[in-house]
Amino acid sequence: MLTLHAAPAVRPAWDAEPVADGAVAVEGDRIAAVGPLAELLERFPAARVRRWPGTLGPALVHEGPLPDAPSPRERVHEVLKRGGAAVLAGHADEPGLRAAAGRVGVAVLERSRPVSLAEGGRADLAAFTEDGRCVATVLAGRLVHRRA
């Protein structure tokens, strides 16, 4: 099923101009399209629509040590709660952390990389409120974190 993740502002890259009243069309684990919500609703009329407050953009690369938590799974979940979809290998060198990251689909990278929302790319998205709180993280098309 195709899902449109919509927000008042969608940034294809965090340094790009926002698309007002935008959306990201996600089919399976891939991005099918990015653009104004009205246009994507015409193109995908049967899509389910999830609306997020604030700004929707690419999920982040968590570049520092993983947050403290009682278990590797909870440490990885803390990254998801901050809008992260990837961590750096140097900070995930414990076997338990790599295993926990792998189970949920968090990428372990040798070095940081630019993130963007591109047609055909993996559907890793994050929605942030105006005060910077992450309200949703989508990894490979799956909603893995949602703040009420």
N, C-alpha and C positions, 0 to 999 in steps of 0.2 A: 504494500500500500504506500502510496506517495503522501508525504506530509509536507505542508508548508509551515515553516517556522517563521513567524512574522513579528515585527517590532516597529516602534515609531522610527527607529533609525537602524539601518543595516550597513555595516562597514565591511566591504569585501576584503580589505586589509586594514589593520588598525591605523595606518598612516594615510589611508585613502579617504576621500570625501564620502560622507554617508549618503545612502539612498533613503530618502524620506519615505515613511510608510512602506518599508521594504519587506522582502521575504527571501528565504532560501528554500528551494524545493529539494527535498531529500527523498531518494528512492533507494531502499535497501541501505547499503553503507556508503553510497555516493551522492554527491551533489548533482542534481539534474539541471538546476538553473538558479541564478541570483538576479533579483531585480525588483521593481515596484510590485507590491502585493496585487494591485488591480490587474496588472499584466499577467502575473503568474496564475491568478484565479481564472482568467480567460483561457490560458494555455492548459491548465490542469483543473478543470471544473469539478472533478470528483475527489480532489485532494482533501485530506483532513487538515484543518488549520489549528496550529498551536500559537497562541499569542503571548509574547513576552514583553515585560515593561523595559523601558530604557533602550539600550543599544545591543544589537546582536552582531557578533563578529566571529572570526576564527578562534577556536580554542587556543590557549596559550602553551608555550613551552615553559615549564617550571625550571628555572635555571639554578636555583640554590639547593641546599640540603632539604630533604623531605621533612615536612613538619613532624614534630614529636607527637607520638600517639602510642597507646599500649601495644599495638601489633602492627606488622607490616601491612596488612590489609587496611587498617585504619589510617596508617600514614599515607597510603596511596589515595584513600578516600578523601583525605584532607586536601590533596592536590586537586581532585575533581571538584571539591567545594569551592576552590579558588579559580575555577575556569580552565584548569590545565588538562591537556590531552597527551602531553609528553614530558619526560624528565630526562635529565642528563645522566649518562652512564656513570660518571664519576661520583654522583650522589645516590646512585642506586646500585652500589657494588655488593651489597649483602644479598646472598641467594634468596632469602625470604622476600626481600623487596622486589627483586626482578620477577619472581614467581607471581607475587601479588599483582604487579603491574601487568604482566602477561595475561593473567586470568580475566582482567576487566578490559584489556585492550589498550592500555596506556603505552605509548611508544617509548622505548629507551634509546636515546640518541647519543652518539659520540660527541656531537657538538650542536649548538643551537642552530636553528634555521628560521628563515622568515615564514610566517604563517599567513595564509589567505584562503578565501572561499572561492574556489575555481570549479567551473563545470567539469565533471568527471573526477574531481578530487575526492579524497576521503571526507565524509561528512562529520567533521569535528568542529562543533560550534559552542559558543558560550554567550550567555546573555547577562549583562550587567546593568544595574540601576544607575541613576545619575550620581549617587553617592559612592559608586564603585563596588557595591556588593554583587557577587555572582548569584544569580537566581536560577540558572539552569546551565548544565553542561551536557552536551550530546557528543558521544564518542562513536564513530563509525555508524551514525544514524540511530543509535540507541540513547534514550534519555537515561543518564547515569547519575545525575544529581539534579534535584529540584528543591528550592527553598520556598517554603510556604509564605 
